Amino acid sequence: MNSTLGHYRVRGLELAYHAYGDPTAPPVVMIHGFLDHGQSFADVVAALPEPRYVIAPDLRGHGHSGWVGDGGYYHFYDYFDDIRALIEHLALPPFLLVGHSMGGSVAVGTAAILGPERVQALLLLEGMGPPFQQLDASVERLERWSSALRAPAMNGDVAARRGSRRPMVDRAEVADRLQRMNPRLPRDRAERLAESSTEAAPGGWVWRADPLHRTPAAKPYVYEEAASLWQALKMPVWSLYAEDAGWYPDRLRERHRAVAQLTPGVVPNSGHAIHQDQPERVAQAIVALGRGQGLPPGIKPGEPTFG
């Protein structure tokens, strides 16, 4: 399904979003993960069995969105406000919110801020957060972050960061890399993602995401703050994990118990990129959750089996 590219501004930074479908249909906002982009949900949108108006933003420094300029950095809290600004820009009525991986953490914070009056329900795809960090390791973490910013490309301007991206000779090479990262990815899907996730540059094609994102985060991920956001969620929440993810966040059951209306589920034949591996099942989950129904067939109820 084709999308329309739209833009809006947050404190002067131009951000992008991809709109699919009829604006009069029930709205769904889909937030991508780290170094990904909004168009990675395209196969989920195409598989929706009912009309939906889908908004898939490119987070700042990802996809078609602008990169922070001189002296700037990507701070996680900015994502919450960016999505809130997008909702206000589009004047969206109450909507269903979907978040994958890092986008799940963005969705949780956004839903906690906006409340159930705006966010009707929340679908998290491996989106209950990364491993927790200890505050007594703050000095070491901040030293790693500051040292990473000393690298010549990271310490330069936007042009220097853009020029530091290593080109791939063509999009066939991009598709090859995507399939190596995710062996479940069919070739046709890999080729579509190769097109939407790269842009032309001298010597070939480069990933769209700002390499500044690859520096270690300055902000720690701690249980107390995350739990306060989970506890603020007053809407139905589905938390789906891949059966074959190979890794699950620490204290996952405890994380789930912090959410009042949480339904856990496991998606078979899927790795971390659930929306790419099983777009049909994700689409069915969106419709079922929006209708107030239970988990659809093909998604196992309960939490994943821990090794």
Contacts in CASP RR format, 6 or more apart in sequence:
PFRMAT RR
TARGET T0000
AUTHOR 0000-0000-0000
METHOD contacts of the structure
MODEL  1
MNSTLGHYRVRGLELAYHAYGDPTAPPVVMIHGFLDHGQSFADVVAALPE
PRYVIAPDLRGHGHSGWVGDGGYYHFYDYFDDIRALIEHLALPPFLLVGH
SMGGSVAVGTAAILGPERVQALLLLEGMGPPFQQLDASVERLERWSSALR
APAMNGDVAARRGSRRPMVDRAEVADRLQRMNPRLPRDRAERLAESSTEA
APGGWVWRADPLHRTPAAKPYVYEEAASLWQALKMPVWSLYAEDAGWYPD
RLRERHRAVAQLTPGVVPNSGHAIHQDQPERVAQAIVALGRGQGLPPGIK
PGEPTFG
1 20 0 8 1.000
1 21 0 8 1.000
1 42 0 8 1.000
1 45 0 8 1.000
1 46 0 8 1.000
2 20 0 8 1.000
3 18 0 8 1.000
3 19 0 8 1.000
3 20 0 8 1.000
3 39 0 8 1.000
3 42 0 8 1.000
3 45 0 8 1.000
3 56 0 8 1.000
4 18 0 8 1.000
4 19 0 8 1.000
4 20 0 8 1.000
5 16 0 8 1.000
5 17 0 8 1.000
5 18 0 8 1.000
5 64 0 8 1.000
6 16 0 8 1.000
6 17 0 8 1.000
6 18 0 8 1.000
6 19 0 8 1.000
7 14 0 8 1.000
7 15 0 8 1.000
7 16 0 8 1.000
7 17 0 8 1.000
8 14 0 8 1.000
8 15 0 8 1.000
8 17 0 8 1.000
8 85 0 8 1.000
8 86 0 8 1.000
8 89 0 8 1.000
9 15 0 8 1.000
10 60 0 8 1.000
10 78 0 8 1.000
10 81 0 8 1.000
10 82 0 8 1.000
10 85 0 8 1.000
13 60 0 8 1.000
13 65 0 8 1.000
13 66 0 8 1.000
13 68 0 8 1.000
14 65 0 8 1.000
14 66 0 8 1.000
15 57 0 8 1.000
15 58 0 8 1.000
15 59 0 8 1.000
15 60 0 8 1.000
15 65 0 8 1.000
15 66 0 8 1.000
15 82 0 8 1.000
15 86 0 8 1.000
16 57 0 8 1.000
16 58 0 8 1.000
16 63 0 8 1.000
16 64 0 8 1.000
16 65 0 8 1.000
16 66 0 8 1.000
17 38 0 8 1.000
17 55 0 8 1.000
17 56 0 8 1.000
17 57 0 8 1.000
17 58 0 8 1.000
17 86 0 8 1.000
18 38 0 8 1.000
18 39 0 8 1.000
18 55 0 8 1.000
18 56 0 8 1.000
18 57 0 8 1.000
18 58 0 8 1.000
19 53 0 8 1.000
19 54 0 8 1.000
19 55 0 8 1.000
19 56 0 8 1.000
20 42 0 8 1.000
20 45 0 8 1.000
20 52 0 8 1.000
20 53 0 8 1.000
20 54 0 8 1.000
20 55 0 8 1.000
20 56 0 8 1.000
21 45 0 8 1.000
21 51 0 8 1.000
21 52 0 8 1.000
21 53 0 8 1.000
21 54 0 8 1.000
22 51 0 8 1.000
22 53 0 8 1.000
23 53 0 8 1.000
24 53 0 8 1.000
25 51 0 8 1.000
25 52 0 8 1.000
25 53 0 8 1.000
26 51 0 8 1.000
26 52 0 8 1.000
26 53 0 8 1.000
26 95 0 8 1.000
26 96 0 8 1.000
26 290 0 8 1.000
27 52 0 8 1.000
27 53 0 8 1.000
27 54 0 8 1.000
27 55 0 8 1.000
27 92 0 8 1.000
27 93 0 8 1.000
27 94 0 8 1.000
27 95 0 8 1.000
27 96 0 8 1.000
28 52 0 8 1.000
28 53 0 8 1.000
28 54 0 8 1.000
28 55 0 8 1.000
28 95 0 8 1.000
28 96 0 8 1.000
28 97 0 8 1.000
28 98 0 8 1.000
28 286 0 8 1.000
29 54 0 8 1.000
29 55 0 8 1.000
29 56 0 8 1.000
29 57 0 8 1.000
29 83 0 8 1.000
29 86 0 8 1.000
29 87 0 8 1.000
29 92 0 8 1.000
29 95 0 8 1.000
29 96 0 8 1.000
29 97 0 8 1.000
29 98 0 8 1.000
30 38 0 8 1.000
30 41 0 8 1.000
30 44 0 8 1.000
30 54 0 8 1.000
30 55 0 8 1.000
30 56 0 8 1.000
30 98 0 8 1.000
30 99 0 8 1.000
30 100 0 8 1.000
31 56 0 8 1.000
31 57 0 8 1.000
31 59 0 8 1.000
31 83 0 8 1.000
31 97 0 8 1.000
31 98 0 8 1.000
31 99 0 8 1.000
31 100 0 8 1.000
31 103 0 8 1.000
31 104 0 8 1.000
31 106 0 8 1.000
31 107 0 8 1.000
31 110 0 8 1.000
32 38 0 8 1.000
32 40 0 8 1.000
32 41 0 8 1.000
32 56 0 8 1.000
32 57 0 8 1.000
32 58 0 8 1.000
32 59 0 8 1.000
32 62 0 8 1.000
32 99 0 8 1.000
32 100 0 8 1.000
32 103 0 8 1.000
33 59 0 8 1.000
33 99 0 8 1.000
33 100 0 8 1.000
33 101 0 8 1.000
33 102 0 8 1.000
33 103 0 8 1.000
33 104 0 8 1.000
34 101 0 8 1.000
34 102 0 8 1.000
34 103 0 8 1.000
34 213 0 8 1.000
35 62 0 8 1.000
35 207 0 8 1.000
35 209 0 8 1.000
35 213 0 8 1.000
35 214 0 8 1.000
36 62 0 8 1.000
36 100 0 8 1.000
36 101 0 8 1.000
36 197 0 8 1.000
37 58 0 8 1.000
37 62 0 8 1.000
37 63 0 8 1.000
37 64 0 8 1.000
37 196 0 8 1.000
37 197 0 8 1.000
37 208 0 8 1.000
37 209 0 8 1.000
38 56 0 8 1.000
38 57 0 8 1.000
38 58 0 8 1.000
38 62 0 8 1.000
38 63 0 8 1.000
39 56 0 8 1.000
39 63 0 8 1.000
39 193 0 8 1.000
39 196 0 8 1.000
39 197 0 8 1.000
40 193 0 8 1.000
40 196 0 8 1.000
40 197 0 8 1.000
40 275 0 8 1.000
40 276 0 8 1.000
41 54 0 8 1.000
41 56 0 8 1.000
41 98 0 8 1.000
41 275 0 8 1.000
42 192 0 8 1.000
42 196 0 8 1.000
43 189 0 8 1.000
43 192 0 8 1.000
43 275 0 8 1.000
43 276 0 8 1.000
43 279 0 8 1.000
44 275 0 8 1.000
44 279 0 8 1.000
44 282 0 8 1.000
44 283 0 8 1.000
44 286 0 8 1.000
45 52 0 8 1.000
45 54 0 8 1.000
45 56 0 8 1.000
45 283 0 8 1.000
46 279 0 8 1.000
47 279 0 8 1.000
47 280 0 8 1.000
47 282 0 8 1.000
47 283 0 8 1.000
47 284 0 8 1.000
48 54 0 8 1.000
48 283 0 8 1.000
48 286 0 8 1.000
48 287 0 8 1.000
49 283 0 8 1.000
49 284 0 8 1.000
49 287 0 8 1.000
50 287 0 8 1.000
52 286 0 8 1.000
55 86 0 8 1.000
55 90 0 8 1.000
55 92 0 8 1.000
55 95 0 8 1.000
57 65 0 8 1.000
57 82 0 8 1.000
57 83 0 8 1.000
57 86 0 8 1.000
58 64 0 8 1.000
58 65 0 8 1.000
59 65 0 8 1.000
59 79 0 8 1.000
59 82 0 8 1.000
59 103 0 8 1.000
59 106 0 8 1.000
60 66 0 8 1.000
60 67 0 8 1.000
60 68 0 8 1.000
60 74 0 8 1.000
60 78 0 8 1.000
60 79 0 8 1.000
60 82 0 8 1.000
61 67 0 8 1.000
61 68 0 8 1.000
61 74 0 8 1.000
61 209 0 8 1.000
61 210 0 8 1.000
61 212 0 8 1.000
61 213 0 8 1.000
62 208 0 8 1.000
62 209 0 8 1.000
62 210 0 8 1.000
62 213 0 8 1.000
63 197 0 8 1.000
63 208 0 8 1.000
63 209 0 8 1.000
64 208 0 8 1.000
67 158 0 8 1.000
67 161 0 8 1.000
67 162 0 8 1.000
67 210 0 8 1.000
67 212 0 8 1.000
68 74 0 8 1.000
68 210 0 8 1.000
68 212 0 8 1.000
69 157 0 8 1.000
69 158 0 8 1.000
70 157 0 8 1.000
70 158 0 8 1.000
73 149 0 8 1.000
73 212 0 8 1.000
73 218 0 8 1.000
74 210 0 8 1.000
74 212 0 8 1.000
74 213 0 8 1.000
75 218 0 8 1.000
75 219 0 8 1.000
76 105 0 8 1.000
76 217 0 8 1.000
76 219 0 8 1.000
77 219 0 8 1.000
79 103 0 8 1.000
79 106 0 8 1.000
79 110 0 8 1.000
80 106 0 8 1.000
80 109 0 8 1.000
80 110 0 8 1.000
80 113 0 8 1.000
83 106 0 8 1.000
83 107 0 8 1.000
83 110 0 8 1.000
84 110 0 8 1.000
84 113 0 8 1.000
84 114 0 8 1.000
87 95 0 8 1.000
87 114 0 8 1.000
87 118 0 8 1.000
94 117 0 8 1.000
94 118 0 8 1.000
94 119 0 8 1.000
94 120 0 8 1.000
95 118 0 8 1.000
95 119 0 8 1.000
95 120 0 8 1.000
96 119 0 8 1.000
96 120 0 8 1.000
96 121 0 8 1.000
96 122 0 8 1.000
96 123 0 8 1.000
96 286 0 8 1.000
96 289 0 8 1.000
96 290 0 8 1.000
97 107 0 8 1.000
97 110 0 8 1.000
97 111 0 8 1.000
97 119 0 8 1.000
97 121 0 8 1.000
97 122 0 8 1.000
97 123 0 8 1.000
98 107 0 8 1.000
98 122 0 8 1.000
98 123 0 8 1.000
98 124 0 8 1.000
98 125 0 8 1.000
98 282 0 8 1.000
98 286 0 8 1.000
99 106 0 8 1.000
99 107 0 8 1.000
99 123 0 8 1.000
99 124 0 8 1.000
99 125 0 8 1.000
99 127 0 8 1.000
100 125 0 8 1.000
100 126 0 8 1.000
100 127 0 8 1.000
100 273 0 8 1.000
100 274 0 8 1.000
100 275 0 8 1.000
101 125 0 8 1.000
101 126 0 8 1.000
101 127 0 8 1.000
101 272 0 8 1.000
102 127 0 8 1.000
102 129 0 8 1.000
102 130 0 8 1.000
103 127 0 8 1.000
104 124 0 8 1.000
104 125 0 8 1.000
104 127 0 8 1.000
104 128 0 8 1.000
104 129 0 8 1.000
105 127 0 8 1.000
105 129 0 8 1.000
105 130 0 8 1.000
105 226 0 8 1.000
107 122 0 8 1.000
107 124 0 8 1.000
107 127 0 8 1.000
108 122 0 8 1.000
108 124 0 8 1.000
108 127 0 8 1.000
108 226 0 8 1.000
108 229 0 8 1.000
108 230 0 8 1.000
108 233 0 8 1.000
109 229 0 8 1.000
110 119 0 8 1.000
111 119 0 8 1.000
111 122 0 8 1.000
111 233 0 8 1.000
111 235 0 8 1.000
112 229 0 8 1.000
112 232 0 8 1.000
112 233 0 8 1.000
115 232 0 8 1.000
115 234 0 8 1.000
115 235 0 8 1.000
116 234 0 8 1.000
116 235 0 8 1.000
119 235 0 8 1.000
120 235 0 8 1.000
120 290 0 8 1.000
121 235 0 8 1.000
121 236 0 8 1.000
121 237 0 8 1.000
121 238 0 8 1.000
121 289 0 8 1.000
121 290 0 8 1.000
121 292 0 8 1.000
122 233 0 8 1.000
122 235 0 8 1.000
122 236 0 8 1.000
122 237 0 8 1.000
122 238 0 8 1.000
123 237 0 8 1.000
123 238 0 8 1.000
123 240 0 8 1.000
123 282 0 8 1.000
123 285 0 8 1.000
123 286 0 8 1.000
123 289 0 8 1.000
124 237 0 8 1.000
124 238 0 8 1.000
124 239 0 8 1.000
124 240 0 8 1.000
125 240 0 8 1.000
125 274 0 8 1.000
125 275 0 8 1.000
125 282 0 8 1.000
126 240 0 8 1.000
126 241 0 8 1.000
126 242 0 8 1.000
126 245 0 8 1.000
126 272 0 8 1.000
126 274 0 8 1.000
127 239 0 8 1.000
128 239 0 8 1.000
128 249 0 8 1.000
128 252 0 8 1.000
128 255 0 8 1.000
128 256 0 8 1.000
129 221 0 8 1.000
129 226 0 8 1.000
129 249 0 8 1.000
129 255 0 8 1.000
130 221 0 8 1.000
130 249 0 8 1.000
131 221 0 8 1.000
131 249 0 8 1.000
131 250 0 8 1.000
132 221 0 8 1.000
132 222 0 8 1.000
132 223 0 8 1.000
132 226 0 8 1.000
132 250 0 8 1.000
132 251 0 8 1.000
133 141 0 8 1.000
133 220 0 8 1.000
133 221 0 8 1.000
133 222 0 8 1.000
134 220 0 8 1.000
134 222 0 8 1.000
135 220 0 8 1.000
135 222 0 8 1.000
137 220 0 8 1.000
138 220 0 8 1.000
141 216 0 8 1.000
141 217 0 8 1.000
141 218 0 8 1.000
141 220 0 8 1.000
142 218 0 8 1.000
144 216 0 8 1.000
145 215 0 8 1.000
145 216 0 8 1.000
145 217 0 8 1.000
145 218 0 8 1.000
148 154 0 8 1.000
148 215 0 8 1.000
148 216 0 8 1.000
149 155 0 8 1.000
149 215 0 8 1.000
152 160 0 8 1.000
153 160 0 8 1.000
153 161 0 8 1.000
153 163 0 8 1.000
153 164 0 8 1.000
153 211 0 8 1.000
154 161 0 8 1.000
154 211 0 8 1.000
154 212 0 8 1.000
154 215 0 8 1.000
161 210 0 8 1.000
161 211 0 8 1.000
161 212 0 8 1.000
162 201 0 8 1.000
163 201 0 8 1.000
164 211 0 8 1.000
165 201 0 8 1.000
165 206 0 8 1.000
165 207 0 8 1.000
165 211 0 8 1.000
166 206 0 8 1.000
167 201 0 8 1.000
167 202 0 8 1.000
167 203 0 8 1.000
167 204 0 8 1.000
167 205 0 8 1.000
167 206 0 8 1.000
168 174 0 8 1.000
168 177 0 8 1.000
168 198 0 8 1.000
168 204 0 8 1.000
168 205 0 8 1.000
168 206 0 8 1.000
169 203 0 8 1.000
169 204 0 8 1.000
169 205 0 8 1.000
170 204 0 8 1.000
170 205 0 8 1.000
171 191 0 8 1.000
171 194 0 8 1.000
171 195 0 8 1.000
171 198 0 8 1.000
171 205 0 8 1.000
172 191 0 8 1.000
172 194 0 8 1.000
173 205 0 8 1.000
174 194 0 8 1.000
174 197 0 8 1.000
174 198 0 8 1.000
174 205 0 8 1.000
175 187 0 8 1.000
175 190 0 8 1.000
175 191 0 8 1.000
175 193 0 8 1.000
175 194 0 8 1.000
176 190 0 8 1.000
178 185 0 8 1.000
178 190 0 8 1.000
178 193 0 8 1.000
178 194 0 8 1.000
178 197 0 8 1.000
179 185 0 8 1.000
179 187 0 8 1.000
179 190 0 8 1.000
182 271 0 8 1.000
182 273 0 8 1.000
182 276 0 8 1.000
182 277 0 8 1.000
184 269 0 8 1.000
184 270 0 8 1.000
184 271 0 8 1.000
184 273 0 8 1.000
184 276 0 8 1.000
184 277 0 8 1.000
185 193 0 8 1.000
185 273 0 8 1.000
185 276 0 8 1.000
185 277 0 8 1.000
189 276 0 8 1.000
193 276 0 8 1.000
194 205 0 8 1.000
197 207 0 8 1.000
197 208 0 8 1.000
198 205 0 8 1.000
198 206 0 8 1.000
198 207 0 8 1.000
198 208 0 8 1.000
199 205 0 8 1.000
199 206 0 8 1.000
199 208 0 8 1.000
223 251 0 8 1.000
226 255 0 8 1.000
227 255 0 8 1.000
227 258 0 8 1.000
230 255 0 8 1.000
230 258 0 8 1.000
230 259 0 8 1.000
231 258 0 8 1.000
231 259 0 8 1.000
231 260 0 8 1.000
233 259 0 8 1.000
233 260 0 8 1.000
233 261 0 8 1.000
234 260 0 8 1.000
234 261 0 8 1.000
235 261 0 8 1.000
236 261 0 8 1.000
236 263 0 8 1.000
236 289 0 8 1.000
236 292 0 8 1.000
237 259 0 8 1.000
237 261 0 8 1.000
237 262 0 8 1.000
237 263 0 8 1.000
238 262 0 8 1.000
238 263 0 8 1.000
238 264 0 8 1.000
238 265 0 8 1.000
238 285 0 8 1.000
238 289 0 8 1.000
238 295 0 8 1.000
239 256 0 8 1.000
239 259 0 8 1.000
239 262 0 8 1.000
239 263 0 8 1.000
239 264 0 8 1.000
239 265 0 8 1.000
240 264 0 8 1.000
240 265 0 8 1.000
240 266 0 8 1.000
240 267 0 8 1.000
240 274 0 8 1.000
240 282 0 8 1.000
240 285 0 8 1.000
240 299 0 8 1.000
241 248 0 8 1.000
241 252 0 8 1.000
241 264 0 8 1.000
241 265 0 8 1.000
241 266 0 8 1.000
241 267 0 8 1.000
241 303 0 8 1.000
241 304 0 8 1.000
242 266 0 8 1.000
242 267 0 8 1.000
242 270 0 8 1.000
242 271 0 8 1.000
242 272 0 8 1.000
242 274 0 8 1.000
242 277 0 8 1.000
242 304 0 8 1.000
243 266 0 8 1.000
243 267 0 8 1.000
243 268 0 8 1.000
243 269 0 8 1.000
243 270 0 8 1.000
243 271 0 8 1.000
243 300 0 8 1.000
243 304 0 8 1.000
244 269 0 8 1.000
244 270 0 8 1.000
244 271 0 8 1.000
245 270 0 8 1.000
245 271 0 8 1.000
245 272 0 8 1.000
245 304 0 8 1.000
246 271 0 8 1.000
247 272 0 8 1.000
248 304 0 8 1.000
248 306 0 8 1.000
249 255 0 8 1.000
252 303 0 8 1.000
252 304 0 8 1.000
252 306 0 8 1.000
253 303 0 8 1.000
256 262 0 8 1.000
256 264 0 8 1.000
256 303 0 8 1.000
263 294 0 8 1.000
263 295 0 8 1.000
263 301 0 8 1.000
264 301 0 8 1.000
264 302 0 8 1.000
264 303 0 8 1.000
265 295 0 8 1.000
265 299 0 8 1.000
265 300 0 8 1.000
265 301 0 8 1.000
265 302 0 8 1.000
265 303 0 8 1.000
265 304 0 8 1.000
266 299 0 8 1.000
266 300 0 8 1.000
266 301 0 8 1.000
266 302 0 8 1.000
266 303 0 8 1.000
266 304 0 8 1.000
267 274 0 8 1.000
267 277 0 8 1.000
267 278 0 8 1.000
267 281 0 8 1.000
267 282 0 8 1.000
267 298 0 8 1.000
267 299 0 8 1.000
267 300 0 8 1.000
268 278 0 8 1.000
268 298 0 8 1.000
268 300 0 8 1.000
269 277 0 8 1.000
269 278 0 8 1.000
270 277 0 8 1.000
270 278 0 8 1.000
270 281 0 8 1.000
271 277 0 8 1.000
274 281 0 8 1.000
274 282 0 8 1.000
275 282 0 8 1.000
281 296 0 8 1.000
281 298 0 8 1.000
281 299 0 8 1.000
284 296 0 8 1.000
284 297 0 8 1.000
284 299 0 8 1.000
285 295 0 8 1.000
285 296 0 8 1.000
285 299 0 8 1.000
287 296 0 8 1.000
288 294 0 8 1.000
288 295 0 8 1.000
288 296 0 8 1.000
295 301 0 8 1.000
END
